[in-house]
Amino acid sequence: MATDLEKYAHDNGIKYFLMNFTDLFGTQRSKLVPAQAIGAMQKSGAGFAGFAAWLDMTPAHPDMFAIPDADAVIQLPWKPEVAWVPGDLYMDGKRIEQAP
C-alpha cells in the first residue's frame, strides 16, 4: 500500500518534497513541492517539459507528469524538513517508454 505523503509530512515535520526523476543522461531532474501541495501531486503528478529533459521529445509534446513513488520516500538527514521522492513518468495517462 502506498504511503500517504500528506500524513508522512505531518508525522515527520516535512515542509517540502523534492520530486525527482532521472533523464537519459543520468541527470537528476527535480521540483521542490510544498508539503501542502503533495496530496494533489500524489494523485496527478508534478508537471515537467519532456523536451527539456532529453527524453526525445519536442516542445509540441504535452507535459509529462512525475507520479511520486511514495513507498520510496526518504527524509533528508542533512535537511530534515525536506523529503526526497522519486517519480514514475507518465504522459496522457501512459508510462513514458523512454524513461529510465
Backbone as JSON Lines, residues from 0, in Angstrom:
{"i":0,"aa":"M","n":[0.84,-1.19,0.0],"ca":[0.0,0.0,0.0],"c":[0.88,1.25,0.0]}
{"i":1,"aa":"A","n":[0.55,2.2,-0.82],"ca":[1.35,3.41,-0.94],"c":[1.24,4.27,0.32]}
{"i":2,"aa":"T","n":[2.34,4.88,0.66],"ca":[2.4,5.79,1.79],"c":[1.6,7.04,1.48]}
{"i":3,"aa":"D","n":[0.81,7.52,2.45],"ca":[0.11,8.79,2.32],"c":[1.13,9.89,2.6]}
{"i":4,"aa":"L","n":[1.55,10.61,1.59],"ca":[2.61,11.59,1.75],"c":[2.2,12.78,2.6]}
{"i":5,"aa":"E","n":[0.92,13.14,2.61],"ca":[0.47,14.21,3.5],"c":[0.66,13.81,4.95]}
{"i":6,"aa":"K","n":[0.28,12.58,5.28],"ca":[0.46,12.08,6.64],"c":[1.94,11.96,6.98]}
{"i":7,"aa":"Y","n":[2.72,11.49,6.03],"ca":[4.17,11.38,6.22],"c":[4.76,12.74,6.56]}
{"i":8,"aa":"A","n":[4.34,13.77,5.82],"ca":[4.84,15.13,6.07],"c":[4.46,15.59,7.47]}
{"i":9,"aa":"H","n":[3.22,15.38,7.84],"ca":[2.75,15.8,9.16],"c":[3.5,15.07,10.27]}
{"i":10,"aa":"D","n":[3.65,13.77,10.14],"ca":[4.29,12.95,11.18],"c":[5.79,13.2,11.31]}
{"i":11,"aa":"N","n":[6.43,13.67,10.23],"ca":[7.89,13.8,10.23],"c":[8.4,15.24,10.13]}
{"i":12,"aa":"G","n":[7.5,16.21,10.2],"ca":[7.92,17.61,10.14],"c":[8.45,18.04,8.78]}
{"i":13,"aa":"I","n":[7.94,17.42,7.72],"ca":[8.38,17.74,6.35],"c":[7.67,19.01,5.88]}
{"i":14,"aa":"K","n":[8.44,19.95,5.36],"ca":[7.88,21.18,4.79],"c":[7.87,21.15,3.27]}
{"i":15,"aa":"Y","n":[8.81,20.39,2.69],"ca":[8.95,20.31,1.23],"c":[9.28,18.89,0.79]}
{"i":16,"aa":"F","n":[8.83,18.56,-0.41],"ca":[9.19,17.3,-1.05],"c":[9.98,17.63,-2.31]}
{"i":17,"aa":"L","n":[11.08,16.93,-2.52],"ca":[11.88,17.07,-3.72],"c":[11.45,15.96,-4.67]}
{"i":18,"aa":"M","n":[10.54,16.31,-5.6],"ca":[10.06,15.35,-6.6],"c":[11.18,15.16,-7.62]}
{"i":19,"aa":"N","n":[11.47,13.91,-8.0],"ca":[12.67,13.64,-8.76],"c":[12.46,12.54,-9.8]}
{"i":20,"aa":"F","n":[13.16,12.68,-10.93],"ca":[13.3,11.59,-11.89],"c":[14.67,11.74,-12.55]}
{"i":21,"aa":"T","n":[15.12,10.71,-13.23],"ca":[16.42,10.71,-13.89],"c":[16.21,10.74,-15.4]}
{"i":22,"aa":"D","n":[16.92,11.66,-16.08],"ca":[16.8,11.7,-17.54],"c":[17.73,10.66,-18.18]}
{"i":23,"aa":"L","n":[17.75,10.61,-19.51],"ca":[18.52,9.58,-20.2],"c":[20.03,9.74,-20.08]}
{"i":24,"aa":"F","n":[20.49,10.91,-19.63],"ca":[21.92,11.14,-19.42],"c":[22.31,10.94,-17.96]}
{"i":25,"aa":"G","n":[21.37,10.51,-17.14],"ca":[21.65,10.28,-15.73],"c":[21.55,11.51,-14.86]}
{"i":26,"aa":"T","n":[21.06,12.61,-15.42],"ca":[20.9,13.84,-14.66],"c":[19.61,13.79,-13.85]}
{"i":27,"aa":"Q","n":[19.7,14.19,-12.6],"ca":[18.53,14.23,-11.75],"c":[17.72,15.49,-12.08]}
{"i":28,"aa":"R","n":[16.46,15.32,-12.38],"ca":[15.54,16.43,-12.65],"c":[14.59,16.5,-11.46]}
{"i":29,"aa":"S","n":[14.45,17.69,-10.89],"ca":[13.7,17.8,-9.64],"c":[12.79,19.01,-9.64]}
{"i":30,"aa":"K","n":[11.83,18.95,-8.74],"ca":[10.93,20.06,-8.49],"c":[10.66,20.06,-6.99]}
{"i":31,"aa":"L","n":[10.86,21.21,-6.35],"ca":[10.61,21.33,-4.92],"c":[9.15,21.69,-4.72]}
{"i":32,"aa":"V","n":[8.43,20.83,-4.0],"ca":[6.98,20.97,-3.84],"c":[6.66,21.2,-2.36]}
{"i":33,"aa":"P","n":[5.89,22.24,-2.03],"ca":[5.49,22.43,-0.63],"c":[4.66,21.25,-0.14]}
{"i":34,"aa":"A","n":[4.83,20.9,1.12],"ca":[4.11,19.75,1.68],"c":[2.6,19.91,1.55]}
{"i":35,"aa":"Q","n":[2.1,21.15,1.58],"ca":[0.66,21.38,1.44],"c":[0.13,20.95,0.09]}
{"i":36,"aa":"A","n":[0.99,20.87,-0.92],"ca":[0.57,20.51,-2.28],"c":[0.81,19.05,-2.62]}
{"i":37,"aa":"I","n":[1.41,18.28,-1.71],"ca":[1.83,16.92,-2.07],"c":[0.65,15.98,-2.31]}
{"i":38,"aa":"G","n":[-0.48,16.23,-1.66],"ca":[-1.65,15.38,-1.89],"c":[-2.09,15.42,-3.35]}
{"i":39,"aa":"A","n":[-2.14,16.62,-3.92],"ca":[-2.51,16.76,-5.34],"c":[-1.45,16.14,-6.24]}
{"i":40,"aa":"M","n":[-0.18,16.31,-5.88],"ca":[0.9,15.73,-6.67],"c":[0.85,14.2,-6.63]}
{"i":41,"aa":"Q","n":[0.45,13.65,-5.49],"ca":[0.37,12.19,-5.38],"c":[-0.72,11.63,-6.28]}
{"i":42,"aa":"K","n":[-1.76,12.43,-6.53],"ca":[-2.85,11.98,-7.4],"c":[-2.54,12.22,-8.88]}
{"i":43,"aa":"S","n":[-2.07,13.44,-9.21],"ca":[-1.92,13.79,-10.62],"c":[-0.48,14.0,-11.07]}
{"i":44,"aa":"G","n":[0.46,14.12,-10.15],"ca":[1.86,14.24,-10.5],"c":[2.34,15.68,-10.61]}
{"i":45,"aa":"A","n":[3.64,15.82,-10.71],"ca":[4.29,17.12,-10.91],"c":[4.65,17.23,-12.38]}
{"i":46,"aa":"G","n":[4.27,18.33,-13.01],"ca":[4.49,18.5,-14.44],"c":[5.92,18.89,-14.79]}
{"i":47,"aa":"F","n":[6.42,18.3,-15.86],"ca":[7.74,18.61,-16.39],"c":[7.63,18.66,-17.91]}
{"i":48,"aa":"A","n":[8.49,19.46,-18.55],"ca":[8.56,19.5,-20.01],"c":[9.52,18.41,-20.48]}
{"i":49,"aa":"G","n":[9.01,17.43,-21.18],"ca":[9.83,16.29,-21.61],"c":[10.98,16.68,-22.52]}
{"i":50,"aa":"F","n":[10.76,17.67,-23.4],"ca":[11.83,18.06,-24.33],"c":[13.01,18.69,-23.58]}
{"i":51,"aa":"A","n":[12.77,19.28,-22.43],"ca":[13.84,19.91,-21.66],"c":[14.62,18.89,-20.83]}
{"i":52,"aa":"A","n":[14.15,17.65,-20.8],"ca":[14.8,16.6,-20.01],"c":[15.45,15.54,-20.88]}
{"i":53,"aa":"W","n":[15.7,15.86,-22.14],"ca":[16.4,14.96,-23.06],"c":[15.69,13.61,-23.2]}
{"i":54,"aa":"L","n":[14.37,13.63,-23.3],"ca":[13.62,12.38,-23.45],"c":[13.06,12.22,-24.86]}
{"i":55,"aa":"D","n":[13.81,12.69,-25.87],"ca":[13.44,12.51,-27.27],"c":[12.04,13.04,-27.56]}
{"i":56,"aa":"M","n":[11.78,14.25,-27.09],"ca":[10.5,14.91,-27.31],"c":[10.75,16.31,-27.83]}
{"i":57,"aa":"T","n":[9.71,16.92,-28.37],"ca":[9.79,18.29,-28.86],"c":[8.88,19.17,-28.0]}
{"i":58,"aa":"P","n":[8.97,20.5,-28.15],"ca":[8.07,21.38,-27.42],"c":[6.59,21.14,-27.76]}
{"i":59,"aa":"A","n":[6.32,20.47,-28.88],"ca":[4.94,20.19,-29.26],"c":[4.31,19.06,-28.43]}
{"i":60,"aa":"H","n":[5.14,18.25,-27.77],"ca":[4.61,17.17,-26.93],"c":[3.95,17.77,-25.69]}
{"i":61,"aa":"P","n":[2.93,17.1,-25.17],"ca":[2.32,17.58,-23.92],"c":[3.29,17.39,-22.75]}
{"i":62,"aa":"D","n":[3.0,18.06,-21.64],"ca":[3.82,17.88,-20.45],"c":[3.75,16.43,-19.98]}
{"i":63,"aa":"M","n":[4.82,16.01,-19.34],"ca":[4.82,14.7,-18.69],"c":[4.67,14.96,-17.19]}
{"i":64,"aa":"F","n":[4.22,13.95,-16.48],"ca":[3.97,14.09,-15.06],"c":[4.71,13.01,-14.29]}
{"i":65,"aa":"A","n":[5.42,13.45,-13.25],"ca":[6.12,12.52,-12.37],"c":[5.18,12.2,-11.2]}
{"i":66,"aa":"I","n":[4.71,10.96,-11.17],"ca":[3.86,10.49,-10.08],"c":[4.79,9.93,-9.01]}
{"i":67,"aa":"P","n":[4.72,10.47,-7.78],"ca":[5.68,10.03,-6.76],"c":[5.52,8.56,-6.39]}
{"i":68,"aa":"D","n":[6.66,7.9,-6.23],"ca":[6.7,6.54,-5.7],"c":[6.78,6.69,-4.19]}
{"i":69,"aa":"A","n":[5.62,6.8,-3.56],"ca":[5.53,7.16,-2.14],"c":[6.2,6.14,-1.23]}
{"i":70,"aa":"D","n":[6.29,4.9,-1.66],"ca":[6.93,3.89,-0.81],"c":[8.45,4.04,-0.77]}
{"i":71,"aa":"A","n":[9.01,4.9,-1.62],"ca":[10.46,5.1,-1.66],"c":[10.89,6.45,-1.07]}
{"i":72,"aa":"V","n":[9.97,7.15,-0.42],"ca":[10.29,8.47,0.14],"c":[11.39,8.37,1.19]}
{"i":73,"aa":"I","n":[12.29,9.36,1.18],"ca":[13.41,9.41,2.13],"c":[13.49,10.82,2.72]}
{"i":74,"aa":"Q","n":[13.48,10.92,4.03],"ca":[13.71,12.2,4.68],"c":[15.21,12.49,4.64]}
{"i":75,"aa":"L","n":[15.58,13.68,4.15],"ca":[17.0,14.0,4.02],"c":[17.63,14.24,5.39]}
{"i":76,"aa":"P","n":[18.65,13.46,5.75],"ca":[19.24,13.61,7.08],"c":[19.94,14.95,7.29]}
{"i":77,"aa":"W","n":[20.45,15.57,6.23],"ca":[21.15,16.85,6.35],"c":[20.2,18.04,6.26]}
{"i":78,"aa":"K","n":[18.94,17.79,5.89],"ca":[17.92,18.84,5.8],"c":[16.58,18.18,6.12]}
{"i":79,"aa":"P","n":[16.32,17.9,7.4],"ca":[15.19,17.06,7.78],"c":[13.8,17.62,7.46]}
{"i":80,"aa":"E","n":[13.7,18.88,7.08],"ca":[12.39,19.41,6.69],"c":[12.08,19.12,5.21]}
{"i":81,"aa":"V","n":[13.02,18.44,4.52],"ca":[12.84,18.08,3.12],"c":[12.87,16.57,2.97]}
{"i":82,"aa":"A","n":[11.96,16.05,2.15],"ca":[11.96,14.61,1.82],"c":[12.14,14.47,0.32]}
{"i":83,"aa":"W","n":[12.95,13.5,-0.09],"ca":[13.17,13.18,-1.5],"c":[12.23,12.05,-1.88]}
{"i":84,"aa":"V","n":[11.59,12.18,-3.04],"ca":[10.71,11.11,-3.51],"c":[10.88,10.96,-5.03]}
{"i":85,"aa":"P","n":[11.23,9.74,-5.48],"ca":[11.37,9.53,-6.92],"c":[10.01,9.47,-7.59]}
{"i":86,"aa":"G","n":[10.0,9.77,-8.88],"ca":[8.74,9.76,-9.62],"c":[8.77,8.83,-10.81]}
{"i":87,"aa":"D","n":[7.62,8.25,-11.12],"ca":[7.42,7.47,-12.34],"c":[6.78,8.41,-13.36]}
{"i":88,"aa":"L","n":[7.3,8.42,-14.59],"ca":[6.87,9.38,-15.59],"c":[5.7,8.87,-16.43]}
{"i":89,"aa":"Y","n":[4.71,9.76,-16.6],"ca":[3.51,9.47,-17.39],"c":[3.23,10.64,-18.32]}
{"i":90,"aa":"M","n":[2.64,10.32,-19.47],"ca":[2.15,11.32,-20.4],"c":[0.84,10.8,-20.97]}
{"i":91,"aa":"D","n":[-0.18,11.62,-20.91],"ca":[-1.51,11.22,-21.38],"c":[-1.98,9.93,-20.72]}
{"i":92,"aa":"G","n":[-1.66,9.75,-19.44],"ca":[-2.12,8.59,-18.69],"c":[-1.34,7.31,-18.91]}
{"i":93,"aa":"K","n":[-0.27,7.35,-19.73],"ca":[0.52,6.14,-20.0],"c":[1.96,6.37,-19.57]}
{"i":94,"aa":"R","n":[2.61,5.27,-19.11],"ca":[4.03,5.36,-18.74],"c":[4.84,5.79,-19.95]}
{"i":95,"aa":"I","n":[5.84,6.6,-19.71],"ca":[6.74,7.04,-20.78],"c":[7.77,5.94,-21.01]}
{"i":96,"aa":"E","n":[7.8,5.4,-22.21],"ca":[8.67,4.26,-22.52],"c":[10.15,4.56,-22.38]}
{"i":97,"aa":"Q","n":[10.56,5.77,-22.76],"ca":[11.99,6.07,-22.72],"c":[12.47,6.55,-21.36]}
{"i":98,"aa":"A","n":[11.6,6.56,-20.36],"ca":[12.03,6.95,-19.01],"c":[12.87,5.82,-18.42]}
{"i":99,"aa":"P","n":[14.01,6.18,-17.83],"ca":[14.87,5.13,-17.25],"c":[14.21,4.43,-16.08]}
